[in-house]
Amino acid sequence: MAEHLSQSELDYPFKLLEYFNGFRVSKVIFSACELGVFDLLLRRPRKPISGSAVWAQDLSCKRGGRDGETEWTPGWGIEILGVETKDGTDYSFCFHFGSSSSDVANLLPSPKAAGSPLHDMIIYQSQTIYPLWNNMADAVRGRIKIEKTFGLPSEDIFKALYRSRGEMLKFMGLMNSSWVLDGHDIVTAFNLSGFQKIVDLGGCTGALAREMAKAWPSSSVTVLDLPQVVEAAQKHFPQEDDAVEFQSGDFFSDEIPPADLYILARIIHDWPEEKCVTLLKKIHDSCRPGGGVLLVEALLFENRRGPVTAQIFSLNMLVQTEGRERPPSEYTRILEKTGFHNVQVCRTGKCYDTILATR
């Protein structure tokens, strides 16, 4: 029998209230990651986690009563989200990643989960993005966000983002996680076999470049990034038998090495159009005849009313950088303005999309 809702229920703002509480769900995930909840789950495979004694012993959480101390009850909120593994085992205080067939151990946001792409992403969201979003209203008013949040001048965005080695490594971890998740779909969106020399400008840890090298083994792939980033990438994100080379340089102020294909992954969205045009013209001048550029960004719909992920990313650019996300037509216009043509767009169905243009 069909269920009928009363007018009172229809008028109740369920969705709005759900959105109001969205930040609480995010903070539960962030805090669980920082407290090591997922490390605990990995140490106790296939066993439900419960009991305040376990939490106090393994996570060093207080079990205080109601005398003003924080009371860490079993689960303390993680239980609002659950996961079912492929064998039907139910884990309390974990997270549902969208499929009962998921390999939970490989998805857990724990640094101890081999190959997990989520831990560094969550840490950066919690410790850097979350504080910045507290100043969303000021960002909309056009006020400086990084300076207010972290007390640092914001003339150079990446000097602020790389304000310490620890902060730089967190950002690099975020980028690494993104390409572990989405990299294969990005580098296989187009047939790139004709590009022999590929340079990933601002390629950070080399994660996307490695996906490129795996997909197109006849091509040579080089990452160009700032000297401190290259040094950290080779020290903290190494890979045995690495097919990717690293080169130090600033693609805005230094000479760009000649190549057949340049990758700009999550670069253009950081900057206003005039700076994007300057960079793309420089790339066009360095690009070998018949070469091209591959942009990797979260593409808005032409009417800018979605996808939601791209809209949220654009708001993140508002609070963190000078840039924004754009629809395909805007990227096409900018690319053609800087001398590129034959612009092709591919929506991957994941967080990031690709645009290929040739010289």
C-alpha positions as CSV (number, residue, x, y, z in Angstrom):
1,M,0.0,0.0,0.0
2,A,1.4,3.4,-0.9
3,E,2.5,5.6,1.9
4,H,0.8,9.1,2.0
5,L,2.5,12.0,3.6
6,S,0.5,14.7,5.4
7,Q,0.8,18.3,4.3
8,S,2.7,19.0,7.5
9,E,5.3,16.3,6.6
10,L,5.5,17.7,3.0
11,D,6.1,21.2,4.4
12,Y,8.8,20.0,6.8
13,P,12.3,21.2,5.7
14,F,13.9,17.7,5.8
15,K,16.5,18.4,3.0
16,L,17.4,21.8,4.4
17,L,17.9,20.4,7.9
18,E,20.0,17.6,6.4
19,Y,22.3,20.1,4.7
20,F,22.5,22.1,8.0
21,N,24.0,19.1,9.6
22,G,26.3,18.1,6.8
23,F,29.3,19.8,8.5
24,R,28.7,17.6,11.5
25,V,28.9,14.4,9.4
26,S,32.1,15.7,7.8
27,K,33.6,16.5,11.2
28,V,32.8,13.0,12.4
29,I,34.8,11.5,9.5
30,F,37.6,14.0,10.0
31,S,37.9,13.3,13.7
32,A,37.7,9.6,13.3
33,C,40.6,9.8,10.9
34,E,42.7,12.0,13.2
35,L,42.0,9.8,16.2
36,G,43.0,6.6,14.5
37,V,39.6,4.9,14.4
38,F,40.4,3.3,11.1
39,D,43.8,2.1,12.3
40,L,42.0,0.4,15.1
41,L,39.7,-1.3,12.6
42,L,42.6,-2.6,10.6
43,R,44.1,-4.0,13.8
44,R,40.9,-5.9,14.6
45,P,39.9,-7.4,11.2
46,R,36.4,-8.9,11.0
47,K,35.6,-8.0,14.6
48,P,32.9,-5.5,15.6
49,I,34.4,-2.6,17.7
50,S,32.4,-1.7,20.8
51,G,32.8,-1.0,24.4
52,S,34.2,2.2,26.1
53,A,37.1,0.3,27.5
54,V,38.3,-0.6,24.0
55,W,38.1,3.0,22.9
56,A,39.8,4.3,26.0
57,Q,42.6,1.8,25.7
58,D,43.2,1.8,21.9
59,L,42.5,5.5,21.1
60,S,43.5,7.2,24.4
61,C,40.1,8.8,24.6
62,K,38.6,9.9,27.9
63,R,35.8,7.9,29.5
64,G,34.8,10.6,31.9
65,G,31.3,11.0,33.3
66,R,29.2,14.1,33.4
67,D,31.5,16.3,35.5
68,G,32.5,18.6,32.7
69,E,35.0,16.3,31.0
70,T,34.4,15.1,27.5
71,E,32.5,11.8,27.6
72,W,33.6,9.4,25.0
73,T,30.9,6.8,24.8
74,P,31.2,3.7,22.6
75,G,31.1,5.0,19.1
76,W,30.6,8.6,20.1
77,G,28.9,9.3,16.8
78,I,30.8,7.1,14.3
79,E,27.9,4.7,14.6
80,I,25.7,7.0,12.4
81,L,27.6,5.5,9.5
82,G,28.0,1.8,8.8
83,V,29.7,-0.6,6.4
84,E,28.9,-4.1,5.2
85,T,31.8,-6.1,3.8
86,K,31.6,-8.4,0.8
87,D,31.2,-11.4,3.1
88,G,28.3,-9.8,5.0
89,T,30.3,-8.9,8.1
90,D,28.9,-5.8,9.7
91,Y,31.4,-3.3,11.2
92,S,30.1,-0.8,13.7
93,F,31.7,2.6,13.7
94,C,33.0,2.4,10.1
95,F,31.9,3.9,6.9
96,H,29.9,2.8,3.8
97,F,31.8,3.6,0.7
98,G,29.0,2.8,-1.7
99,S,29.3,-0.9,-2.6
100,S,29.1,-4.0,-0.5
101,S,31.7,-5.5,-2.8
102,S,34.3,-2.9,-1.9
103,D,37.6,-4.1,-0.5
104,V,37.2,-2.2,2.8
105,A,40.8,-2.6,3.9
106,N,42.0,-0.8,0.7
107,L,39.5,2.1,1.2
108,L,39.9,2.7,4.9
109,P,41.2,6.2,5.5
110,S,44.2,4.9,7.5
111,P,47.9,5.5,6.8
112,K,48.3,1.8,7.6
113,A,45.9,0.7,4.9
114,A,48.2,-0.3,2.0
115,G,47.2,1.7,-1.1
116,S,44.4,3.7,0.7
117,P,43.9,7.0,-1.2
118,L,41.6,8.5,1.5
119,H,43.7,9.3,4.6
120,D,45.7,12.2,3.3
121,M,42.7,13.6,1.5
122,I,40.6,13.6,4.7
123,I,43.5,15.1,6.8
124,Y,43.8,18.0,4.4
125,Q,40.1,18.6,4.3
126,S,40.0,18.7,8.1
127,Q,43.0,20.8,8.9
128,T,43.2,23.2,6.0
129,I,40.0,23.3,4.0
130,Y,37.6,23.2,6.9
131,P,39.1,26.3,8.7
132,L,39.0,28.2,5.4
133,W,35.3,27.5,4.8
134,N,34.6,29.1,8.2
135,N,35.3,32.4,6.3
136,M,32.9,31.7,3.4
137,A,30.9,34.9,4.0
138,D,34.1,37.0,3.9
139,A,35.2,35.3,0.7
140,V,31.8,36.2,-0.9
141,R,32.3,39.8,0.2
142,G,35.7,39.7,-1.6
143,R,37.8,39.9,1.6
144,I,41.1,38.1,2.0
145,K,40.6,34.5,3.3
146,I,44.0,32.9,3.8
147,E,45.2,35.9,5.7
148,K,42.3,35.8,8.1
149,T,42.3,32.1,8.5
150,F,46.1,31.5,8.9
151,G,47.4,35.0,9.6
152,L,49.6,35.0,6.5
153,P,49.8,37.4,3.5
154,S,47.9,36.0,0.6
155,E,49.7,37.7,-2.3
156,D,51.2,34.3,-3.3
157,I,48.7,31.5,-2.8
158,F,51.2,28.7,-2.8
159,K,53.5,30.4,-0.3
160,A,50.6,30.4,2.0
161,L,49.6,26.8,1.2
162,Y,53.3,25.7,1.6
163,R,53.7,27.8,4.8
164,S,55.6,25.0,6.4
165,R,57.0,21.7,5.3
166,G,54.2,19.9,7.2
167,E,51.6,21.9,5.4
168,M,53.2,21.3,2.0
169,L,53.3,17.5,2.6
170,K,49.6,17.6,3.5
171,F,48.8,19.3,0.3
172,M,50.9,16.9,-1.7
173,G,49.1,14.0,0.1
174,L,45.8,15.5,-1.1
175,M,47.0,15.7,-4.7
176,N,48.4,12.2,-4.5
177,S,45.1,10.8,-3.2
178,S,43.2,12.5,-6.0
179,W,45.2,10.9,-8.8
180,V,45.2,7.5,-7.1
181,L,41.4,7.6,-7.3
182,D,40.8,9.3,-10.6
183,G,44.1,9.1,-12.5
184,H,43.5,6.1,-14.7
185,D,40.2,7.5,-16.1
186,I,41.9,10.8,-16.8
187,V,44.9,9.5,-18.7
188,T,42.8,7.1,-20.8
189,A,40.0,9.5,-21.7
190,F,41.8,10.2,-25.0
191,N,44.2,8.3,-27.2
192,L,47.6,9.9,-26.2
193,S,49.8,7.4,-27.8
194,G,51.0,9.9,-30.4
195,F,52.6,12.2,-27.8
196,Q,56.2,10.9,-27.2
197,K,57.4,13.5,-24.7
198,I,54.9,14.5,-22.0
199,V,55.5,17.0,-19.2
200,D,53.2,17.3,-16.2
201,L,53.4,20.9,-15.1
202,G,52.9,21.2,-11.4
203,G,52.8,17.4,-11.2
204,C,53.5,17.3,-7.5
205,T,54.1,13.8,-6.2
206,G,54.1,12.3,-9.7
207,A,51.0,10.2,-9.1
208,L,49.1,11.3,-12.3
209,A,52.4,11.2,-14.3
210,R,52.8,7.5,-13.2
211,E,49.3,6.7,-14.4
212,M,50.2,8.3,-17.7
213,A,53.4,6.3,-18.0
214,K,51.5,3.1,-17.2
215,A,48.8,3.8,-19.8
216,W,51.2,5.0,-22.5
217,P,54.5,3.1,-21.9
218,S,56.1,4.3,-25.2
219,S,56.0,7.9,-24.0
220,S,58.5,9.6,-21.6
221,V,56.9,11.5,-18.8
222,T,58.4,14.3,-16.7
223,V,57.1,16.1,-13.7
224,L,58.1,19.8,-13.4
225,D,57.4,21.4,-10.1
226,L,59.0,23.7,-7.5
227,P,62.4,22.6,-6.1
228,Q,61.0,22.0,-2.6
229,V,58.1,20.0,-4.0
230,V,60.4,17.8,-6.2
231,E,62.7,17.1,-3.2
232,A,59.7,16.1,-1.0
233,A,58.1,14.0,-3.7
234,Q,61.2,12.0,-4.2
235,K,61.7,11.6,-0.5
236,H,58.2,11.0,0.8
237,F,56.3,9.6,-2.3
238,P,59.0,7.4,-4.0
239,Q,58.2,4.4,-6.2
240,E,60.6,1.6,-7.1
241,D,61.5,1.4,-10.8
242,D,59.9,4.8,-11.3
243,A,59.3,5.5,-15.0
244,V,58.7,9.2,-14.3
245,E,61.5,11.8,-14.2
246,F,61.4,14.9,-12.1
247,Q,62.6,18.4,-13.0
248,S,62.7,21.5,-10.7
249,G,61.3,24.7,-12.0
250,D,58.6,27.3,-11.8
251,F,56.4,27.2,-14.9
252,F,55.4,30.8,-14.5
253,S,58.9,32.3,-14.2
254,D,61.3,29.7,-15.6
255,E,61.7,28.2,-19.1
256,I,59.3,25.4,-19.9
257,P,61.0,22.3,-21.4
258,P,59.9,21.5,-25.0
259,A,57.4,18.6,-25.2
260,D,54.7,17.1,-27.3
261,L,52.0,17.2,-24.6
262,Y,51.7,19.3,-21.5
263,I,49.5,18.3,-18.6
264,L,47.8,21.0,-16.4
265,A,45.9,19.1,-13.8
266,R,44.0,21.2,-11.3
267,I,46.2,24.2,-12.3
268,I,44.1,26.5,-14.4
269,H,41.3,26.6,-11.8
270,D,43.6,28.3,-9.3
271,W,44.0,31.5,-11.3
272,P,42.0,34.4,-12.9
273,E,41.7,34.3,-16.6
274,E,44.5,36.8,-17.4
275,K,47.1,34.6,-15.6
276,C,45.7,31.5,-17.3
277,V,46.1,33.1,-20.7
278,T,49.7,34.1,-19.9
279,L,50.6,30.5,-18.9
280,L,48.8,28.9,-21.8
281,K,50.5,31.3,-24.3
282,K,53.9,30.3,-22.8
283,I,53.0,26.6,-23.1
284,H,51.9,27.1,-26.7
285,D,55.2,28.7,-27.6
286,S,57.1,25.8,-26.0
287,C,54.9,23.1,-27.5
288,R,56.3,21.1,-30.4
289,P,54.4,21.3,-33.7
290,G,51.5,18.9,-33.6
291,G,51.6,18.8,-29.8
292,G,49.0,19.8,-27.3
293,V,47.8,20.4,-23.8
294,L,45.7,18.3,-21.5
295,L,43.6,20.2,-18.9
296,V,42.3,18.3,-16.0
297,E,39.5,20.1,-14.1
298,A,36.1,19.6,-12.6
299,L,33.8,20.9,-15.4
300,L,30.6,22.8,-14.6
301,F,27.6,22.4,-16.8
302,E,27.1,25.2,-19.3
303,N,24.3,26.7,-17.2
304,R,26.6,26.4,-14.1
305,R,23.8,24.5,-12.2
306,G,25.9,21.4,-11.6
307,P,27.4,19.0,-11.1
308,V,27.3,19.6,-7.4
309,T,30.8,18.4,-6.9
310,A,32.1,21.0,-9.4
311,Q,30.0,23.7,-7.8
312,I,31.5,22.9,-4.4
313,F,35.0,22.8,-5.9
314,S,34.3,26.3,-7.3
315,L,33.3,27.6,-3.9
316,N,36.5,26.0,-2.6
317,M,38.5,28.1,-5.1
318,L,36.7,31.1,-3.8
319,V,37.8,30.6,-0.2
320,Q,41.3,29.4,-1.1
321,T,42.6,30.8,-4.4
322,E,42.0,33.5,-7.0
323,G,40.3,31.1,-9.4
324,R,37.1,29.1,-10.0
325,E,35.8,26.2,-11.9
326,R,34.5,26.7,-15.4
327,P,32.2,25.1,-18.0
328,P,33.7,23.6,-21.2
329,S,32.9,26.6,-23.4
330,E,35.1,28.9,-21.2
331,Y,38.0,26.6,-21.4
332,T,37.5,26.3,-25.1
333,R,37.5,30.1,-25.5
334,I,40.7,30.5,-23.4
335,L,42.5,27.7,-25.3
336,E,41.6,29.2,-28.7
337,K,42.6,32.6,-27.5
338,T,46.0,31.3,-26.7
339,G,46.5,29.6,-30.1
340,F,45.2,26.1,-29.4
341,H,42.5,24.4,-31.5
342,N,40.7,21.1,-32.1
343,V,39.4,21.3,-28.5
344,Q,37.9,18.0,-27.3
345,V,36.1,17.5,-24.0
346,C,35.6,14.3,-22.0
347,R,33.5,14.0,-18.9
348,T,34.9,11.0,-17.0
349,G,31.9,10.6,-14.6
350,K,34.2,11.1,-11.6
351,C,35.4,14.2,-9.9
352,Y,37.7,15.4,-12.6
353,D,37.2,15.7,-16.4
354,T,39.6,16.3,-19.2
355,I,40.1,18.7,-22.2
356,L,42.5,18.0,-24.9
357,A,43.6,20.8,-27.4
358,T,46.3,20.8,-30.0
359,R,48.7,23.4,-31.4
